Amino acid sequence: MLKTNKDKVVKWSVQGKVHHPTGGTYRITHEGKPMILPATGGISYNVKIGDSAFGWAGDHVEPGVSMRNENTNENAALMTFACIGNEAKIISGDAKGAKGYVTGMHGGIDHVLVYFDEETLENLSIDDKIQIKAYGQGLQLTDYPDVHMMSIDPDLFEKLGVTEVDGKLQVPVVAKVPPYLMGSGIGSGNGYSGDYDIMTADTEEIKRLGLDRLKFGDLVLLQDCDNSYGRGYLKGAVSIGVVVHSDCIKAGHGPGITTIMVSKTPMIEGIIDEEANIGNYMNK
């Protein structure tokens, strides 16, 4: 097992509420067609971790529950310190006491996304409060100081099956994404919060690379993508991320990726594994 500083990583509380969907205006497709579609926020009853990220009659659809704070500073802390795999507990309303886990962060709308089982979703309401045991920021790989760890619960990380081979880290991933497909979110100054999108307007290229089979929760490798101190292109850099929201109709957008591991050099290798999905690891 890789050596980490997990015993020194602080576990503390962040909190938010189920956020009502916003918008309702036309969204313009990359082909210039105006459409009215469900998008971000609320409770998605039939969209969950493990489902396809493609084919939904929606735009930027978020699986499970979308939560945030209306106070900007408090929401920034929620977005930054909630990590994929963290325990989430409902602390108000009819579903009080039920537990789930964080599945990703969606920038722009600034939502933290959470999985709960179907029974819990039926009892949950808009504005119900959710508390998260924020645990993960500050995680380090003791023997790999040049690898940036971010936004993943240390306990979940240990379940991913990352191995050391000839001085490199091999990580199970469902697919590898070339840098020319990364779009909305490029240029952001912080890789520790939110996500950025795989552009999908070129459907033939997406199919050629097998990216049309991506599911919510899948791990992917981003080639030549540096998320160490922001999001951008760097030859040889490698990022590992998780698919957090659906495909999109807007130009420059597509399935969102929250990053969890980054190296400025080719120190990380992706090993193709169709089962590399956080839903599978969380059930172990």
Secondary structure, DSSP 8 states (H G I E B T S, - for coil): ---B-GGGS-EEEEEEEE------S-EE-TTS-EE----SSSEETT--TTSBSSS-SSSS--SEEEEE-SSHHHHHHHHHH--BT-EEEE-SSTTTT-EEEEEEEETTTTEEEEE--HHHHHH--TT-EEEEEEE-TT--BTT-TTEEE-SB-HHHHHHS--EEETTEEEEEESEEE-GGGB-TTTT-S-TTSS-EEB--S-HHHHHHTTGGG-BTTBEEEEEEEE-SSS-EEEEEEEEEEEEEE---SSTT--SEEEEEEEESSTTEEEEE-TT-BHHHHHT-
